Amino acid sequence: MIQGSRSRLRGLGYVVSVLLVLGLWQFLSSRAIIPLLFPSPLSTLHVGLELARKGQLQADLWASLRRIVAGFALGSAVGVVLGLLMGAYRPVRLLLEPYLHFLRFLPALAWIPAVMLWLGTGEGAKIVLLAYTTVFIVALNTMVGVSRVPRNQVRAARSFGARRSQVFFLVTVPATVGYALTGMRLAMGNCFMTVVAAELVASDSGLGYLIFSSRQWMQTELAFVGIFLLGFLGLIADHAFRTTSTRLLWRYEGASRSRTAL
């Protein structure tokens, strides 16, 4: 009863907040000296609906989503493997950790010219950039998770005769799931930011391209449509990721409360 009332109040608060922001936006746009530079929410909605009617909005949305999913999945897989190996095996960590810390300070945007020269402007280049921006956060979080596996669990497994490989897969990996998921959730935000940059300079489709093309056609509404749609897509993706993680990995709930390595 009380929980339901709190949920309704929270939902009502969200609705009121959105309505206030939209009202303020409409008021400020009506007072703008040059409406072209600050379109109203109504005109932005009209442009978005028109793009959807033509099918362009769906095509751009699907193009960006496809790239994000592919790059995020690839980067997460590589990051988890690297993190597990670096955390569990000291020689691997000593070999790779300097490069990991060096590369994680280089943004994906800095690699765009080189990646375009190596891979061209096709889908592969964009996916590689998105994987690059994902892998380091996931790897660092996973590595920290391995280092924080309770020693008593490892000793207990070994006392029952578990081999090193069994300890790794039956103790270390399950205890690290929460750290890896935390890193993946953080990295997802990087993917959404990077996809815009990749599509700005090396694409003819996607929400980033839609935002960039608004400058050429002097249609600020196009930029706002792309910006807000990308934000809503990110919110939905984050909610879906959290819900799926909770439902499918409920037995690792204790580990999922881990802190990040950043």
N, C-alpha and C positions, 0 to 999 in steps of 0.2 A: 504493500500500500504506500508506504513512505517512499520506497525506491521508485515506484511508478510516478508519484507526484514530483519527485526530483527530476526524473527524466523529462516529464512534460514541461517543467519550469525551464530546464536547460534548453529544450527544443524551442520554447517560446522566446527565450533570450536570444537564440541564434536568429530567429525570424525577425525580431524587433531590431537587432543589430544590422541585419542586411537591409531592411527597409529604411533605416536611418541613413545608412551609407548611400543607398540609391537616391533617397530624397535630397541629401546634400549634394550629390553628384549632379542631379537634375537642376538644382538651384544654381550651382556654380556655373554649369554649362550655359544656362540661360542668361547669365551675366557676363559671359565671355565676350571680349571685344572682337575676337576672330573665332566664330563658332567652329570653323574648319579645324582649328588646332585643339579644340577641346569639345568633342561631340557629346551629345547627351546620351543617357542610357537607352532612351527610346529609339534614337536614330541608329545606335549601335546594334540594338536588337533587330531593327528592321533590316540592316545590312546582313546580319548573321542569318536571319530567316531566308533572305533572298539567296544567299550562297548555299544554304541547305537545300532550297528548292531546286537549284541548278545541279546539285550533287557535288559541287566543288568542296564544300566544307567537310563532308564525309570522307572524300578522297584524301584531303590533306590530313585530317584527323587519323585516318587509318595508316597513312604513310609514316607519320611521326610515331604512332603507337607501335607499329611493327618494328621500327628501328630501336625504340627504347627497350622493348621486350627482348629483342635479340642481343643487343649490347649489354643489357643488364644481366641477362642469363649467362652470357659468356664470361663477363667480368666477375660475376659472383662465383661461378664454378672455379675459375682460375684462382681467385682470391682465397676461397676456402681451402683448396688444395695447398697453395703456398703457405697459408697461415698454419695449417696443420703440420706440414713438414718443418717449417721454421720453428714452430713451438715445440715439437717433439724431438727434433734432432738438432743438436747444437751445431755440428759442422755445417748443416744447411743454413742455419740462421746466420752464422758468421760469414758465410759466403754471400748470401743474398741481401741481408739486412741493410748494408750500406747503399746498395742500389735502390732498394725500396724507399729508403728515406730521402735519397736524392731525387728520385723521379716523382715522388708524391708532391713535391713543391713546384713541379712544372705543370701548369694547367694544360688541359687538352687543347685549348685554343692555340697554344704555342706550337703544337704539333700539326696543326691543320695544313700549312704549306708543304711540310715534308711528307705527310701522309697522302696528300693529293698527288705529289710527284711519284710516290712509290706505288700507290694503289688506284690512282685516278680519282674520278668524282662519282664513282658508282656507290652502290649500297655497302660494299665491303669497307670502304674508307670510313663511312659514318659509323658503322657497327664497331669498328676497331677503336674509334675515338670514344664511343660510349663505354666500351669495355675497359678502356684505359682509365677513364674517370671513375670507374666502379671498383677496380681490382684492389687498389691500395687500402681503401677504408676497410673493405671486407677482410683483406689479409691481416692488417694490423689488429683488428678486433678479434679475429680467430686466433691469432698468435697469442694475444693476451689471455684469451680463454683457456688455451692449452696450459699456459704457465700457472693458471689459478685452479687447476684441477686439484681437489683435496688429496693430499698425500696419503691420508689414511685409506681412501678408496683404492689407490694404486697398490698400497701394501697389502690390503685385504685380498685383492685379486691375485697378487703374486703368491700369497700364502696358500691359496687354493690351487696353486700349480699353473696359473695362467701364463702363457708365453707372452713375450713382449708385443707381438702382433695382436694377440687377443686383448691385452690391456689397452692397446691403442684404439682398436675398433669397438670394444665393449665398454670401456671406461672413459677414455679421453674424448673420443668423438661425441658421444651423447652429452657429456658435461660441457662441451664447447658450443652446442647448438644455439643457446641463447645469445652468446657473444657474436656468432656468425650472423644471426638474424638481425641483431642490432646494427651491425655494420652494413648489412644489405639494405636495411631501411634508410639509413643515412645516405648510402650511396645512391639510392633511388632518386633523391633530390638532385644530386649531381648529374644524373642522367637527363633529367628534365631540363636542366639549365644548359647542358652541353648540346643537346639535340637542336636547340634553337641556333646556337652558334654554327654548328655543322651545316644546317640547312640554309643559313644566311649566305654562305659563300660557296656551297658546293651542292646545290640541289635545285630542282624545278618543281618540287612538291613538298608538302609538310607544313606544319603550323609556323615554323621559322621562316619558311619561304613566303607564307602568307603575310606575316608581319613585315618582312622586308619589302615585299611588293607594294605595300601601302604607301611607301615613300615615292615610288615611281608614279603611282596613279593619284597622288595627293588625296588619298582616302584614309583619314585617320581612323575611321570606324573599322577598317580592316585590321589595323594593328590592335585595336581594343578587342575585337572579336578573337583574334589569335591569342592574345595575352590571357584573357579571361577563360577561354576554352582550355588552354594549357594548364592554367591553375586549377580549374575544376577537374580536369583529367588527373592531375597530380593528387588532389584530395581523394578522389575515388580509388586511385591505385594504392595510396597509402592505407586507406581504410580496408581495402580488399586484402592487402598484404598482412595487416595486423590480424584481421579476422581469420584468414586462412592459417596463419601461423598458430594462433591460439587453438583453433579447432583440430588441426592435424597433428600438432606437436604438444598436446596437452600434458603428456608425461614428462616433458622437459620444462614444465612451467617454472620450476625453481631456478633453472639455469637461465631462463629467458629474462630474468630481472637483472641481468648483468649490466655493468656500466661499460661505456665505450672506452676505447683506448686513446681517444683524442683529447 
